[in-house]
Amino acid sequence: MTEVLRPWWGRLLTVVIGVVSAAMVLFAGTRGGWRDAALVLPWAALVAGACWATFWRPRVEVSDAGVRIVNVTRTITIPWPALRAVETKWAMTLVTEYGRFTAWSAPAPGARSAVRSLATRRDEPTVVGPTGGVAPGDLVDSPSGNAASVVRDRWSDLRAAGHLDDPRLEHERAPVRWHVGTIAVGIALLVIGIVSNA
């Protein structure tokens, strides 16, 4: 079973920005005709697309095969034998044999959110930080803490079941897939917008 983790507010923000972008095109069309709408369209599509790529698509997928981190411009797949630690100082970060990989969709909470969560969750088990206090990034109601908890639980279950007793790496580097299509569409919309407004 694959668990998909992403903050709900990213999807909400993407919907709002998409509606606003569409409204801009419609407004330009009703005020100045289809030519004005055509001038606004590439910029509106660029803004909506950038919001989708930045806040909707990024996620963390946890399965028995490993952890897949889908970020803005690339997807990284980390097999369980390569995992060495899970950190949450600024965002959930996987420390692996291939290096460190941070999940864009799992940021640590800000200072205000951390203080509020600590005040309301005194009795809940949390991960202790290096100074002896609770690590804010490990609070389970934060994106980083929630993702880290799921990763650690699955990792622990696999180790307890003996699946990682003799870990072997299949790849010399972490499998990475660049989001070439997204980047190309973004560049194309930017160029069209600049040329049409020149």
Helices and strands as residue ranges (DSSP letters): E 3-5, H 8-32, H 34-51, I 52-56, E 59-63, E 66-70, E 74-79, G 80-82, E 83-87, E 91-96, E 99-107, H 111-120, G 136-138, H 143-160, E 176-178, H 180-196
